[in-house]
Amino acid sequence: MISFATDGGGVGPHVDSYDVFLLQASGRRRWRVSRQRKLRMKRGSPLDNVDGFRASQEWLLEAGDMLYLPPGIAHEGAAVGECMTYSIGFRAPSFQQLLEPWFMEYAEHAALRGRYGDAGATSTEHAAALPSSMTRRVHAQLRQRAPNRNDTSRFLLRYLSEPKATTTFDPPPKPLSRAEFRRAAAARGMRLDRRTRIIYSNNAVGVNGEWIEPLPDSLATLKTLGDQRSLSPRLMRSVPATLWSLLHEWYTAGWIILAD
């Protein structure tokens, strides 16, 4: 988030629930931090403003300075003259936010066979009543297949690599053929597009919301690409033959770019 303020401007003392780096882009801003443990929030405050804020430390940030604030630390910033501040937040999702997409991901891959049937059901005088036998039978079937750690790993690889909804990629206007791409990459190397997200875990990789389980001989190359975000010509010449098709798909989608 980029904020501009005139002299004395700010949003008041407040608390963030995630790590944040405050980079002073221009002008000056005075930051005050409190060591208060028991914080009282102002009622109706949309920014978790702190009531009774007492500062214990303060810094005057000039252009180029940066202040790191851990989660849960009460702080207040006030502009000294006109200024612009970059707030770089590393937000962490709550477990409640993860619950729904986790179950949706699991449901896509859970193999639960069979179909509900109510053979032997008798007539009832209470047409709107949910039969306890149905609840018991459905519950017994659904609980047979519970998510395991591999399901959670697959979910996190897809979820954490998913680009934001507004992110778009720029495919090459005249993409090279697979053979041309291979020759060019071996000569020039390649790098990930800035917007590409890639993470890995054990023998699987998540890239831009997709989950793949590459062949064992390709895994090391993809891990190196994820860690370094680029592959030199020397490394490209050792890419296994089984991986070139996938890399070419990523190239035509705009996820990777040939180096200059």
HUPE-V802584 format. One record per backbone hydrogen bond with DSSP energy under -0.5 kcal/mol. CO is the residue of the C=O (numbers start at 0). NH is the residue of the N-H. E is the energy in kcal/mol with one decimal. If there is no record, write none. Layout:
co:CO nh:NH e:E
co:CO nh:NH e:E
//
This chain:
co:0 nh:86 e:-3.5
co:2 nh:84 e:-2.5
co:4 nh:82 e:-2.4
co:5 nh:8 e:-2.8
co:8 nh:78 e:-2.2
co:12 nh:49 e:-2.1
co:13 nh:74 e:-2.4
co:15 nh:71 e:-3.1
co:18 nh:89 e:-3.1
co:19 nh:68 e:-2.7
co:20 nh:22 e:-0.7
co:20 nh:87 e:-3.1
co:21 nh:23 e:-0.6
co:21 nh:66 e:-2.2
co:22 nh:24 e:-0.7
co:22 nh:85 e:-3.3
co:23 nh:63 e:-3.3
co:25 nh:83 e:-2.1
co:27 nh:79 e:-2.6
co:28 nh:30 e:-0.5
co:28 nh:60 e:-2.6
co:29 nh:77 e:-2.3
co:30 nh:58 e:-2.4
co:31 nh:75 e:-2.3
co:32 nh:55 e:-3.1
co:32 nh:56 e:-1.9
co:36 nh:38 e:-1.0
co:38 nh:40 e:-0.5
co:39 nh:50 e:-4.0
co:41 nh:44 e:-1.6
co:44 nh:47 e:-0.8
co:46 nh:14 e:-0.6
co:47 nh:14 e:-0.8
co:48 nh:41 e:-2.6
co:49 nh:52 e:-0.6
co:50 nh:39 e:-0.6
co:56 nh:32 e:-2.9
co:58 nh:30 e:-3.1
co:58 nh:60 e:-0.7
co:60 nh:28 e:-1.7
co:61 nh:64 e:-2.7
co:64 nh:23 e:-2.8
co:66 nh:21 e:-3.2
co:68 nh:19 e:-1.9
co:69 nh:72 e:-1.2
co:71 nh:73 e:-0.6
co:73 nh:33 e:-2.4
co:74 nh:13 e:-2.5
co:75 nh:31 e:-2.9
co:77 nh:29 e:-2.9
co:78 nh:7 e:-3.0
co:78 nh:80 e:-0.7
co:79 nh:27 e:-0.6
co:82 nh:4 e:-2.3
co:83 nh:24 e:-1.9
co:83 nh:25 e:-1.7
co:84 nh:2 e:-2.6
co:84 nh:86 e:-0.6
co:85 nh:22 e:-2.9
co:85 nh:87 e:-0.7
co:86 nh:88 e:-0.8
co:87 nh:20 e:-2.5
co:88 nh:90 e:-0.9
co:89 nh:18 e:-0.9
co:93 nh:97 e:-1.3
co:94 nh:98 e:-1.2
co:95 nh:99 e:-0.7
co:96 nh:100 e:-0.6
co:97 nh:101 e:-2.0
co:98 nh:102 e:-2.1
co:99 nh:103 e:-2.3
co:100 nh:104 e:-2.5
co:101 nh:105 e:-2.2
co:102 nh:106 e:-2.7
co:103 nh:107 e:-1.3
co:104 nh:108 e:-0.7
co:105 nh:108 e:-1.1
co:105 nh:109 e:-1.7
co:109 nh:111 e:-1.0
co:110 nh:112 e:-0.6
co:117 nh:120 e:-2.0
co:124 nh:126 e:-0.6
co:125 nh:128 e:-1.4
co:128 nh:130 e:-0.5
co:130 nh:134 e:-1.7
co:131 nh:135 e:-2.4
co:132 nh:136 e:-2.4
co:133 nh:137 e:-2.8
co:134 nh:138 e:-2.4
co:135 nh:139 e:-2.0
co:136 nh:140 e:-1.6
co:137 nh:141 e:-2.8
co:138 nh:142 e:-2.1
co:140 nh:143 e:-1.2
co:141 nh:144 e:-0.9
co:143 nh:145 e:-0.7
co:147 nh:151 e:-1.8
co:148 nh:152 e:-2.5
co:149 nh:153 e:-2.4
co:150 nh:154 e:-2.2
co:151 nh:155 e:-2.5
co:152 nh:156 e:-2.3
co:153 nh:157 e:-1.8
co:154 nh:158 e:-3.4
co:155 nh:159 e:-2.6
co:156 nh:160 e:-0.6
co:157 nh:161 e:-0.7
co:158 nh:161 e:-0.7
co:163 nh:166 e:-2.1
co:168 nh:170 e:-0.7
co:171 nh:174 e:-0.7
co:176 nh:180 e:-3.0
co:177 nh:181 e:-2.2
co:178 nh:182 e:-2.0
co:179 nh:183 e:-2.5
co:180 nh:184 e:-2.9
co:181 nh:185 e:-2.0
co:182 nh:186 e:-1.4
co:183 nh:187 e:-2.7
co:184 nh:188 e:-2.4
co:188 nh:258 e:-2.3
co:189 nh:230 e:-2.9
co:190 nh:256 e:-3.2
co:192 nh:195 e:-1.8
co:196 nh:207 e:-2.3
co:198 nh:205 e:-3.3
co:200 nh:203 e:-2.1
co:203 nh:200 e:-2.4
co:204 nh:211 e:-2.7
co:205 nh:198 e:-2.5
co:206 nh:209 e:-2.1
co:209 nh:206 e:-2.5
co:211 nh:204 e:-2.8
co:214 nh:217 e:-2.2
co:214 nh:218 e:-1.0
co:215 nh:219 e:-0.6
co:217 nh:221 e:-1.9
co:218 nh:222 e:-2.3
co:219 nh:223 e:-2.1
co:220 nh:224 e:-2.4
co:221 nh:225 e:-2.3
co:222 nh:226 e:-2.5
co:223 nh:227 e:-2.8
co:224 nh:228 e:-2.0
co:228 nh:191 e:-2.3
co:230 nh:189 e:-2.1
co:231 nh:235 e:-2.7
co:232 nh:236 e:-1.7
co:234 nh:237 e:-1.3
co:235 nh:238 e:-1.5
co:239 nh:242 e:-1.8
co:239 nh:243 e:-0.6
co:240 nh:243 e:-0.7
co:242 nh:246 e:-2.3
co:243 nh:247 e:-2.3
co:244 nh:248 e:-1.7
co:245 nh:249 e:-2.2
co:246 nh:250 e:-2.1
co:247 nh:251 e:-2.5
co:248 nh:252 e:-1.5
co:249 nh:253 e:-0.6
co:249 nh:254 e:-2.6
co:249 nh:255 e:-1.0
co:250 nh:171 e:-0.6
co:250 nh:253 e:-1.1
co:254 nh:192 e:-2.8
co:256 nh:190 e:-2.8
//
